[in-house]
């Protein structure tokens, strides 16, 4: 799992594990100070879904979205396990490095 995918999963968890792409993007931008494109977030969410790390449910259609429903993503157990493994691997690699 790449560092950006890790940030997307963490942003979802910070959003009470239920967020749509724009909220994920804003969370990452706010915390990192980096400008993130919508496409990067949705591409990462698609990859994470294929890996079985996230799932989504559709919200209600809204007039401001032209009657389209918003996708609300959440981190699945496999995604949490991947985050824990990622953190452990990085901690191991950082040992002894100043």
URWOBEL-V381080 format. One record per residue. N is the residue number from 1. NEAR is the number of other ideal C-beta (glycine too) atoms within 10 Angstrom. Layout:
BEGIN
n,near
N,NEAR
N,NEAR
END
This chain:
BEGIN
n,near
1,18
2,10
3,9
4,16
5,21
6,17
7,19
8,32
9,26
10,17
11,25
12,25
13,16
14,15
15,17
16,8
17,16
18,14
19,25
20,17
21,20
22,12
23,18
24,25
25,20
26,15
27,21
28,22
29,14
30,11
31,12
32,11
33,7
34,10
35,9
36,19
37,9
38,11
39,9
40,15
41,25
42,16
43,14
44,24
45,23
46,11
47,16
48,24
49,16
50,9
51,14
52,12
53,24
54,23
55,14
56,16
57,11
58,10
59,14
60,7
61,11
62,11
63,7
64,6
65,11
66,7
67,8
68,12
69,12
70,17
71,16
72,18
73,27
74,16
75,22
76,18
77,9
78,13
79,25
80,14
81,11
82,20
83,18
84,10
85,11
86,17
87,11
88,10
89,11
90,12
91,9
92,9
93,9
94,9
95,7
96,6
97,5
98,3
END
